[in-house]
């Protein structure tokens, strides 16, 4: 079948059923090779369909209403869910990690999204859900990964290298001097996925937003410009979110009298 470049080819339920056959093939291969991942694959496939169909109906409803308060509620719910996902992925945790992750995501994601929609794109009204919600979702998806990685790195470093850090403090180093390299290492760890993506984007992979625009009939160069904007926006958000997260954690584990306190850190059961 051919299609006009300005027309989107709609997918039917039958088309999606055929596509599910690809997952079925992977499940059968798992059974034959005794990989034992067919159950997880099936659950993941079902969750994908249910979650995406649900959000599709919710977004259609939100887009139709175009209410600032409703968009605000959706944004907060998205940030709360992203916070929960971010702190759940770390091997270690501590009391108070939740609100710290929420603050980091809330401040950075909203500030970066609004800066992009208002300063760069010029969206009117400011709460236009067609722009704000998808952009916020992309930022949160990447930022929560950054938080997970940097938090995991930081808590592991503070625990495994406690003696080294305490020795530096005992020899006169300030809490910032003793923590600085460890904080920087944690931020670098959180930045690895987005930096790797930026290194090969367009050469090895075509990002989802760009691909979606092209499939929807958008001019490739226009889609590329939007994708460059998105990549820069995500990189900035992940970096700033990771920095805020490690600085908030730093204030928790290094006391005002320049001592290391890792008592609250515990491994997940």
C-alpha positions as CSV (number, residue, x, y, z in Angstrom):
1,X,0.0,0.0,0.0
2,X,1.2,3.5,-0.8
3,X,0.3,6.6,1.1
4,X,0.4,10.4,0.6
5,X,3.2,11.9,2.7
6,X,0.6,14.3,4.3
7,X,-1.7,11.5,5.4
8,X,-1.2,9.2,8.4
9,X,-1.9,5.5,7.8
10,X,-4.3,4.6,10.6
11,X,-3.6,1.3,12.4
12,X,-6.5,-1.0,13.2
13,X,-6.9,-3.5,16.1
14,X,-6.0,-6.2,13.5
15,X,-2.8,-4.5,12.7
16,X,-1.8,-4.4,16.3
17,X,-2.8,-8.1,16.7
18,X,-0.4,-8.9,13.9
19,X,2.3,-6.9,15.5
20,X,1.8,-8.8,18.8
21,X,2.9,-11.9,16.8
22,X,6.4,-10.6,17.0
23,X,6.3,-10.7,20.8
24,X,4.7,-14.2,20.5
25,X,7.7,-15.4,18.4
26,X,10.1,-14.1,21.1
27,X,8.0,-15.9,23.8
28,X,8.1,-19.2,21.9
29,X,11.8,-18.9,21.4
30,X,12.2,-18.4,25.1
31,X,10.3,-21.5,25.8
32,X,12.3,-23.6,23.3
33,X,15.6,-22.3,24.7
34,X,14.3,-22.5,28.3
35,X,15.2,-18.9,29.0
36,X,12.1,-18.6,31.3
37,X,11.4,-15.0,30.3
38,X,8.1,-15.8,28.4
39,X,6.0,-15.0,31.5
40,X,7.7,-11.6,32.1
41,X,7.4,-10.9,28.3
42,X,3.7,-11.6,28.3
43,X,3.1,-9.5,31.4
44,X,5.1,-6.6,29.9
45,X,3.2,-6.8,26.6
46,X,-0.2,-6.8,28.3
47,X,0.9,-3.8,30.5
48,X,2.1,-2.0,27.5
49,X,-1.2,-2.3,25.8
50,X,-3.3,-1.4,28.8
51,X,-1.1,1.5,30.0
52,X,-0.8,3.1,26.6
53,X,-4.5,2.7,25.7
54,X,-5.4,4.2,29.1
55,X,-3.1,7.2,28.7
56,X,-4.4,7.6,25.1
57,X,-8.0,8.1,26.3
58,X,-6.9,10.3,29.2
59,X,-4.8,12.5,26.9
60,X,-7.7,12.8,24.4
61,X,-9.9,13.9,27.3
62,X,-7.4,16.4,28.6
63,X,-6.7,17.8,25.1
64,X,-10.4,18.4,24.5
65,X,-10.9,20.2,27.8
66,X,-7.8,22.4,27.6
67,X,-8.0,23.3,31.3
68,X,-5.0,24.8,33.0
69,X,-5.9,23.2,36.4
70,X,-6.4,19.8,34.8
71,X,-3.1,20.0,33.0
72,X,-1.5,21.0,36.3
73,X,-3.0,17.9,38.1
74,X,-1.8,15.6,35.3
75,X,1.7,17.1,35.5
76,X,1.9,16.6,39.3
77,X,0.7,13.0,39.0
78,X,3.3,12.3,36.4
79,X,6.0,13.7,38.6
80,X,4.8,11.7,41.6
81,X,4.9,8.5,39.5
82,X,8.3,9.4,38.1
83,X,9.6,10.0,41.7
84,X,8.4,6.6,42.8
85,X,10.0,4.9,39.8
86,X,13.3,6.7,40.3
87,X,13.8,5.8,43.9
88,X,12.6,2.2,43.5
89,X,15.4,1.4,41.0
90,X,18.3,2.2,43.4
91,X,19.9,-0.8,45.3
92,X,20.1,1.4,48.5
93,X,17.8,3.9,50.0
94,X,17.4,6.2,53.0
95,X,14.6,8.0,54.8
96,X,13.7,11.2,53.0
97,X,14.9,10.1,49.6
98,X,11.3,10.5,48.2
99,X,10.8,14.2,48.8
100,X,14.3,15.0,47.7
101,X,13.7,13.2,44.4
102,X,10.3,14.9,44.0
103,X,11.8,18.3,44.5
104,X,14.6,17.6,42.0
105,X,12.1,16.4,39.4
106,X,9.5,19.0,40.1
107,X,11.8,22.0,39.9
108,X,13.9,20.8,36.9
109,X,11.2,19.2,34.8
110,X,8.7,22.0,35.0
111,X,11.3,24.8,34.6
112,X,12.8,23.1,31.6
113,X,9.5,22.3,30.0
114,X,8.1,25.8,30.5
115,X,11.3,27.4,29.2
116,X,11.1,25.2,26.1
117,X,7.4,25.9,25.4
118,X,7.4,29.6,26.3
119,X,10.9,30.8,25.3
120,X,11.8,28.6,22.5
121,X,8.6,27.4,20.8
122,X,6.3,30.1,22.0
123,X,3.2,28.0,22.8
124,X,0.0,29.8,23.6
125,X,-1.7,29.4,26.0
126,X,1.2,28.3,28.3
127,X,-0.7,25.2,29.4
128,X,-1.4,23.9,25.9
129,X,-1.6,20.1,26.7
130,X,-0.6,19.0,23.2
131,X,2.9,20.4,23.9
132,X,3.3,20.5,27.6
133,X,2.4,17.0,28.6
134,X,4.4,15.1,25.9
135,X,7.5,17.2,26.5
136,X,7.2,16.9,30.3
137,X,6.8,13.1,29.9
138,X,10.0,12.8,27.9
139,X,11.9,14.9,30.4
140,X,10.6,12.8,33.3
141,X,11.4,9.5,31.7
142,X,15.0,10.5,31.2
143,X,15.4,12.4,34.4
144,X,14.2,9.6,36.6
145,X,16.8,7.3,35.0
146,X,19.4,9.9,35.8
147,X,18.3,10.1,39.4
148,X,18.3,6.3,39.8
149,X,21.8,6.0,38.5
150,X,23.4,8.9,40.3
151,X,21.7,8.0,43.6
152,X,22.8,4.4,43.2
153,X,26.4,5.5,42.6
154,X,26.4,8.0,45.4
155,X,25.0,5.7,48.1
156,X,27.3,2.9,47.0
157,X,30.3,5.2,47.2
158,X,29.5,6.6,50.6
159,X,29.0,3.1,51.9
160,X,31.9,1.2,50.3
161,X,34.4,4.1,50.7
162,X,33.4,5.3,54.1
163,X,36.8,4.8,55.7
164,X,38.5,6.7,52.9
165,X,36.1,9.7,53.2
166,X,36.4,9.7,57.0
167,X,40.2,9.7,56.8
168,X,40.1,12.7,54.6
169,X,37.8,14.5,57.0
170,X,40.1,13.5,59.9
171,X,43.0,15.0,58.1
172,X,41.4,18.4,57.9
173,X,39.3,18.2,54.7
174,X,36.0,20.1,54.7
175,X,32.8,18.2,54.1
176,X,32.7,19.7,50.6
177,X,36.3,18.7,49.8
178,X,35.6,15.2,50.9
179,X,32.3,14.9,49.0
180,X,33.0,16.8,45.8
181,X,34.7,14.1,43.7
182,X,32.1,11.5,44.9
183,X,29.2,13.9,43.9
184,X,30.8,14.6,40.5
185,X,31.2,10.9,39.9
186,X,27.5,10.3,40.8
187,X,26.4,13.1,38.4
188,X,28.5,11.6,35.6
189,X,27.0,8.2,36.2
190,X,23.5,9.7,35.8
191,X,24.5,11.4,32.6
192,X,25.8,8.3,30.9
193,X,22.6,7.2,29.1
194,X,21.7,10.6,27.6
195,X,25.3,11.3,26.5
196,X,25.5,7.9,24.9
197,X,22.3,8.6,23.1
198,X,23.4,12.0,21.9
199,X,26.6,10.5,20.5
200,X,24.9,8.1,18.1
201,X,21.5,9.8,17.5
202,X,20.8,10.0,13.8
203,X,23.6,7.5,13.0
204,X,22.6,4.4,14.9
205,X,19.1,5.3,16.1
206,X,16.2,7.6,15.1
207,X,14.5,8.9,18.3
208,X,10.9,8.2,18.9
209,X,9.6,11.7,18.6
210,X,11.4,12.3,15.3
211,X,10.2,8.9,13.9
212,X,6.6,9.7,15.0
213,X,6.6,13.0,13.3
214,X,8.0,11.5,10.1
215,X,5.4,8.7,10.1
216,X,2.8,11.4,10.6
217,X,3.9,13.1,7.4
218,X,6.0,15.8,8.8
219,X,8.9,17.1,6.8
220,X,12.1,15.3,7.9
221,X,14.1,18.5,8.4
222,X,11.3,20.0,10.6
223,X,11.3,16.7,12.6
224,X,15.0,16.9,13.0
225,X,14.9,20.5,14.4
226,X,12.3,19.4,17.0
227,X,14.5,16.4,17.9
228,X,17.6,18.6,18.4
229,X,15.5,20.8,20.7
230,X,14.3,17.7,22.6
231,X,17.8,16.3,23.0
232,X,19.2,19.5,24.3
233,X,16.2,19.9,26.6
234,X,16.6,16.4,28.0
235,X,20.4,16.7,28.5
236,X,20.0,19.9,30.5
237,X,17.2,18.4,32.6
238,X,19.0,15.2,33.4
239,X,22.2,17.1,34.3
240,X,20.4,19.6,36.6
241,X,18.1,17.0,38.1
242,X,21.1,14.8,39.0
243,X,23.0,17.8,40.4
244,X,20.1,18.8,42.6
245,X,19.6,15.2,43.8
246,X,23.2,14.7,44.9
247,X,23.4,18.1,46.5
248,X,20.3,17.4,48.6
249,X,21.7,14.0,49.5
250,X,25.0,15.6,50.4
251,X,23.3,17.9,52.9
252,X,21.8,14.8,54.4
253,X,25.0,12.7,54.9
254,X,27.5,15.4,55.7
255,X,26.9,17.3,58.9
256,X,27.6,20.9,59.6
257,X,30.6,19.9,61.8
258,X,32.1,18.1,58.9
259,X,31.3,14.5,59.7
260,X,30.0,11.7,57.5
261,X,26.7,10.2,58.7
262,X,25.6,7.2,56.6
263,X,23.5,5.7,59.3
264,X,20.2,6.2,57.4
265,X,21.5,4.3,54.3
266,X,20.1,0.8,54.0
267,X,19.9,-1.9,51.3
268,X,16.6,-2.7,49.8
269,X,15.1,-6.0,51.0
